[in-house]
Protein backbone atom coordinates (compact mmCIF):
# COMPACT_ATOMS: atom_id res chain seq x y z
CA UNK A 1 0.00 0.00 0.00
CA UNK A 2 2.90 2.32 0.74
CA UNK A 3 4.28 1.78 -2.76
CA UNK A 4 1.00 2.99 -4.22
CA UNK A 5 1.07 6.06 -2.01
CA UNK A 6 4.66 6.80 -2.98
CA UNK A 7 3.79 6.51 -6.67
CA UNK A 8 0.77 8.75 -6.22
CA UNK A 9 2.87 11.31 -4.35
CA UNK A 10 5.49 11.31 -7.10
CA UNK A 11 2.76 11.66 -9.72
CA UNK A 12 1.24 14.57 -7.82
CA UNK A 13 4.65 16.25 -7.65
CA UNK A 14 5.12 15.87 -11.40
CA UNK A 15 1.64 17.16 -12.24
CA UNK A 16 1.94 20.11 -9.87
CA UNK A 17 5.36 21.08 -11.26
CA UNK A 18 4.05 20.95 -14.83
CA UNK A 19 1.05 23.10 -13.98
CA UNK A 20 3.18 25.97 -12.72
CA UNK A 21 3.98 28.39 -15.50
CA UNK A 22 6.70 30.87 -14.76
CA UNK A 23 7.10 34.49 -15.71
CA UNK A 24 9.68 33.55 -18.34
CA UNK A 25 7.21 31.27 -20.10
CA UNK A 26 4.56 34.01 -20.03
CA UNK A 27 6.98 36.58 -21.48
CA UNK A 28 8.14 34.13 -24.14
CA UNK A 29 4.54 33.44 -25.22
CA UNK A 30 3.77 37.16 -25.23
CA UNK A 31 6.79 37.77 -27.44
CA UNK A 32 5.77 34.99 -29.83
CA UNK A 33 2.22 36.32 -30.09
CA UNK A 34 3.54 39.82 -30.73
CA UNK A 35 5.69 38.60 -33.61
CA UNK A 36 2.79 36.66 -35.08
CA UNK A 37 0.58 39.74 -34.85
CA UNK A 38 3.28 41.90 -36.44
CA UNK A 39 3.37 39.65 -39.48
CA UNK A 40 -0.32 38.73 -39.70
CA UNK A 41 -2.05 42.08 -39.30
CA UNK A 42 -0.26 43.94 -42.13
CA UNK A 43 -1.06 41.09 -44.49
CA UNK A 44 -4.71 41.17 -43.49
CA UNK A 45 -4.81 44.96 -43.87
CA UNK A 46 -3.18 44.90 -47.31
CA UNK A 47 -5.44 42.10 -48.51
CA UNK A 48 -8.49 44.00 -47.32
CA UNK A 49 -7.36 47.19 -49.07
CA UNK A 50 -6.75 45.30 -52.31
CA UNK A 51 -10.24 43.80 -52.07
CA UNK A 52 -11.91 47.19 -51.59
CA UNK A 53 -9.90 48.82 -54.40
CA UNK A 54 -10.71 45.99 -56.81
CA UNK A 55 -14.38 46.27 -55.88
CA UNK A 56 -14.28 50.00 -56.66
CA UNK A 57 -12.48 49.33 -59.94
CA UNK A 58 -15.09 46.76 -60.95
CA UNK A 59 -17.87 49.24 -60.17
CA UNK A 60 -16.18 51.95 -62.25
CA UNK A 61 -15.65 49.48 -65.11
CA UNK A 62 -19.37 48.67 -65.17
CA UNK A 63 -20.19 52.38 -65.23
CA UNK A 64 -17.64 52.94 -68.03
CA UNK A 65 -19.12 50.14 -70.13
CA UNK A 66 -22.62 51.54 -69.57
CA UNK A 67 -21.52 55.02 -70.63
CA UNK A 68 -19.84 53.61 -73.74
CA UNK A 69 -23.09 51.91 -74.74
CA UNK A 70 -25.05 55.10 -74.08
CA UNK A 71 -22.53 57.01 -76.20
CA UNK A 72 -23.08 54.59 -79.08
CA UNK A 73 -26.85 55.01 -78.81
CA UNK A 74 -26.57 58.81 -78.68
CA UNK A 75 -24.23 58.86 -81.70
CA UNK A 76 -26.67 56.69 -83.63
CA UNK A 77 -29.48 59.03 -82.65
CA UNK A 78 -27.45 62.07 -83.73
CA UNK A 79 -26.66 60.42 -87.06
CA UNK A 80 -30.33 59.68 -87.55
CA UNK A 81 -31.28 63.29 -86.77
CA UNK A 82 -28.55 64.61 -89.10
CA UNK A 83 -29.74 62.33 -91.88
CA UNK A 84 -33.37 63.40 -91.43
CA UNK A 85 -32.29 67.05 -91.27
CA UNK A 86 -30.30 66.76 -94.53
CA UNK A 87 -33.19 65.06 -96.30
CA UNK A 88 -35.72 67.62 -95.09
CA UNK A 89 -33.40 70.49 -96.10
CA UNK A 90 -33.14 69.12 -99.63
CA UNK A 91 -36.90 68.70 -99.93
CA UNK A 92 -37.68 72.33 -99.10
Buried (B, 14 or more C-beta within 10 A) or exposed (E): EEEEEEEEEEEEEEEEEEEEEEEEEEEEEEEEEEEEEEEEEEEEEEEEEEEEEEEEEEEEEEEEEEEEEEEEEEEEEEEEEEEEEEEEEEEE
